[in-house]
Amino acid sequence: MGAAIDISLVAVWLACSGCQLVFSLDPVTDPPTPGCSEDDVKLCLSFGDGLVGDTTTDESGNDNDALISKVTRIERKGHNAARLTAASEITIKNVNTLNFGGPLSFDAFLRWRGGGDATQAIVDNVEAYGIAINTSGSVFCTIILDTTPFVSIASTAFMPGITIDVWHHVACVYDPEVGLTVYLDGMPRMTEPNGIQNMVATNRGGRVHVGSLDDGSAKFLGDVDDVRVLTRALTEGEIIETVNAD
């Protein structure tokens, strides 16, 4: 007995005989990133739009889109991410929209390529808060307290810190009841309690930058993904969930 023939497939083949097949050459757009749409998320740059043009979309829905220049699209876990060089720029277009007194969390995935002769900025809100890495691979979370005079405090994930050419996740969590904690790959590495019962400075002004300081210095040499700012203190469980998400 011969194999049965699917008549519907034959009909489709006959109808399309001589058709010209057209394939889209547009960059692949990622689906929405989990963790971007919560009410407390005020910035979420996942680069899911493929880094086409001069702007990348803020997936939090708060219109904190970023201007981009000389940023290359790469992949992390099959999703879009961004490669930065000394010539790259990622700058939030809206000024003073991401200034929050606390509680406050800001996090990112990063893959450092090493090199450079100075501290490199991963996320920076000028004179308010930021993440940076030094030449030995230690990462820093820093906030400026709204005190008189202003006080800068830092919480550091000391060595062994970042491994070159390996993806890591860094989260900075400021809880006015606890202080400032830096998490590396989901694990709390150090808490600086000096910020207890204070708030982060919000009246110093400036844009948020990814991969540099406000003046264009301290360029980060590496890759970044899923850069977020939230107006609450993430829990350790939530950070671990973020680290393990696809």
C-alpha positions as MATLAB code, in Angstrom:
seq = 'MGAAIDISLVAVWLACSGCQLVFSLDPVTDPPTPGCSEDDVKLCLSFGDGLVGDTTTDESGNDNDALISKVTRIERKGHNAARLTAASEITIKNVNTLNFGGPLSFDAFLRWRGGGDATQAIVDNVEAYGIAINTSGSVFCTIILDTTPFVSIASTAFMPGITIDVWHHVACVYDPEVGLTVYLDGMPRMTEPNGIQNMVATNRGGRVHVGSLDDGSAKFLGDVDDVRVLTRALTEGEIIETVNAD';
ca = [
       0.000    0.000    0.000;
       1.524    3.337   -1.055;
       2.092    6.235    1.348;
      -0.817    8.647    1.684;
      -0.377   12.057    0.057;
      -1.413   15.195    1.950;
      -3.672   16.873   -0.640;
      -3.467   20.238    1.173;
       0.327   20.292    0.866;
       0.098   19.488   -2.838;
      -2.369   22.337   -3.297;
      -0.057   24.786   -1.521;
       2.894   23.629   -3.659;
       0.881   24.041   -6.868;
      -0.398   27.468   -5.848;
       3.113   28.686   -5.054;
       4.854   27.252   -8.125;
       6.858   30.073   -9.653;
       6.476   32.295   -6.562;
       9.455   34.359   -5.485;
      10.397   33.824   -1.847;
      11.403   36.968    0.010;
      13.366   36.844    3.271;
      13.604   39.795    5.638;
      17.111   41.073    6.275;
      16.105   43.136    9.329;
      17.928   42.330   12.594;
      16.117   39.922   14.865;
      14.016   41.662   17.517;
      13.943   39.982   20.899;
      10.686   39.326   22.753;
      10.036   41.563   25.799;
      12.570   40.976   28.569;
      11.181   39.529   31.832;
      11.555   41.975   34.698;
      11.246   45.078   32.517;
       7.561   45.859   32.895;
       7.110   45.932   36.674;
       5.846   49.226   38.120;
       9.057   49.797   40.099;
      11.302   49.431   37.014;
      12.076   52.927   35.715;
      14.733   51.969   33.150;
      15.327   48.725   31.278;
      17.757   48.617   28.367;
      17.829   45.088   26.965;
      18.863   46.131   23.430;
      16.125   43.862   22.098;
      15.447   46.238   19.211;
      18.715   45.196   17.582;
      20.523   48.531   18.053;
      19.276   49.858   14.728;
      19.599   53.611   14.212;
      20.706   56.077   16.855;
      18.293   55.116   19.666;
      17.650   52.011   21.751;
      14.298   51.542   23.485;
      13.621   51.668   27.203;
      11.470   48.550   27.704;
      10.163   49.766   31.073;
       7.654   51.928   29.220;
       8.884   55.120   30.914;
      10.314   56.652   27.722;
      13.866   56.684   29.035;
      15.201   55.716   25.622;
      18.954   56.029   25.085;
      20.952   57.687   22.354;
      23.591   55.294   21.023;
      26.719   55.746   18.952;
      29.236   53.179   17.714;
      27.619   50.328   19.649;
      27.745   46.840   18.124;
      24.987   44.229   18.435;
      26.115   40.884   19.890;
      24.326   37.983   21.595;
      24.016   36.765   25.172;
      22.103   33.505   25.657;
      20.635   33.931   22.185;
      19.366   37.477   22.872;
      20.637   40.842   21.748;
      23.261   42.622   23.847;
      25.618   45.565   23.291;
      29.387   45.666   22.712;
      31.163   48.834   23.830;
      34.547   50.234   22.879;
      36.382   53.426   23.776;
      34.399   55.138   20.989;
      30.923   53.968   22.109;
      28.247   56.078   23.767;
      24.948   55.129   25.433;
      23.166   58.097   27.005;
      19.626   58.365   28.359;
      17.924   61.139   26.407;
      15.780   62.486   29.248;
      17.597   64.477   31.925;
      16.798   64.080   35.640;
      14.137   61.394   35.107;
      16.100   58.690   36.937;
      16.937   60.535   40.159;
      15.463   58.700   43.160;
      16.226   59.084   46.842;
      15.707   55.464   47.821;
      15.100   52.627   48.202;
      16.958   52.050   44.956;
      18.380   49.160   42.909;
      20.411   49.229   39.706;
      21.862   46.202   37.945;
      23.365   44.943   34.680;
      24.960   41.971   32.997;
      28.511   42.647   31.869;
      31.404   40.921   30.131;
      34.656   42.765   30.669;
      37.434   42.465   28.099;
      40.110   43.768   30.451;
      42.585   46.444   29.548;
      42.442   50.120   30.219;
      44.456   52.027   32.763;
      41.711   53.480   34.959;
      38.394   52.713   36.614;
      35.700   52.022   34.003;
      32.060   53.059   34.436;
      29.365   50.493   33.707;
      26.336   52.549   34.810;
      26.569   56.175   35.948;
      24.048   58.765   37.081;
      26.351   61.717   37.524;
      27.020   62.430   41.204;
      24.121   60.249   42.409;
      24.796   56.524   41.860;
      26.698   54.116   39.648;
      28.534   50.843   38.993;
      32.207   50.731   38.030;
      35.085   48.274   37.699;
      38.756   48.835   38.444;
      41.807   47.492   36.646;
      42.013   44.430   38.918;
      38.438   43.362   38.142;
      36.756   44.469   41.378;
      33.317   46.006   40.916;
      31.994   48.976   42.882;
      28.521   50.218   43.703;
      28.534   53.906   44.667;
      25.856   56.311   45.885;
      26.009   59.960   46.910;
      24.034   60.656   50.099;
      21.769   63.676   50.410;
      23.590   65.076   53.417;
      25.392   68.319   54.259;
      28.041   68.087   52.969;
      27.328   65.397   50.366;
      28.909   62.047   51.241;
      29.956   59.354   48.758;
      29.835   55.742   49.926;
      30.949   52.659   48.016;
      30.353   48.945   48.415;
      32.925   46.736   46.692;
      32.965   43.135   45.467;
      36.652   42.497   46.101;
      38.751   39.930   44.287;
      38.139   37.369   43.086;
      35.834   39.615   41.158;
      35.123   39.765   37.445;
      36.648   37.129   35.173;
      37.722   38.534   31.813;
      35.563   37.474   28.827;
      32.923   35.832   31.070;
      29.387   37.173   31.574;
      28.659   38.338   35.126;
      25.716   40.019   36.811;
      26.220   42.960   39.163;
      23.420   44.416   41.302;
      23.584   47.428   43.607;
      20.837   47.579   46.232;
      20.328   50.578   48.505;
      17.930   50.093   51.400;
      17.867   53.019   53.866;
      17.291   50.479   56.650;
      20.285   48.314   55.680;
      22.762   50.342   53.642;
      24.316   49.701   50.239;
      24.934   46.096   49.145;
      26.768   44.859   46.057;
      25.781   41.482   44.598;
      28.014   39.585   42.189;
      26.327   36.759   40.265;
      23.497   36.668   42.782;
      25.654   36.530   45.906;
      25.910   39.459   48.353;
      29.591   40.362   48.524;
      29.662   43.393   50.799;
      27.256   45.739   52.587;
      28.266   49.283   53.488;
      26.019   50.417   56.396;
      27.066   54.085   56.441;
      24.041   55.064   54.372;
      21.464   53.895   56.912;
      18.654   56.397   57.523;
      19.821   58.609   54.655;
      18.610   59.166   51.106;
      20.394   59.328   47.760;
      21.036   62.830   46.424;
      18.470   63.780   43.791;
      19.228   67.442   43.149;
      22.637   67.214   41.524;
      21.372   66.738   37.953;
      22.657   64.875   34.929;
      21.849   62.072   32.561;
      22.332   58.356   33.112;
      25.142   56.907   31.000;
      26.010   53.291   30.237;
      29.687   52.587   29.668;
      31.104   55.999   30.616;
      30.893   58.975   32.944;
      29.000   62.152   32.124;
      32.084   63.802   30.649;
      32.759   60.846   28.338;
      35.669   59.484   30.383;
      36.069   56.123   32.177;
      35.013   54.156   29.103;
      33.941   50.560   29.758;
      35.643   48.059   27.460;
      33.272   45.133   27.184;
      29.685   44.017   26.680;
      26.517   44.933   28.586;
      22.938   43.697   28.714;
      19.705   44.223   30.677;
      20.621   47.502   32.368;
      17.935   48.399   34.906;
      17.060   51.022   37.529;
      14.320   50.252   40.078;
      12.760   52.311   42.860;
      12.827   49.524   45.444;
      15.369   47.250   47.075;
      15.609   43.955   45.193;
      15.730   40.841   47.369;
      18.487   38.271   47.110;
      15.962   35.789   45.697;
      14.909   38.212   42.969;
      18.515   38.846   42.012;
      19.263   35.118   41.818;
      16.177   34.693   39.637;
      17.478   37.406   37.310;
      20.912   35.773   37.125;
      19.428   32.403   36.202;
      16.875   33.678   33.677;
      17.377   32.926   29.987;
];
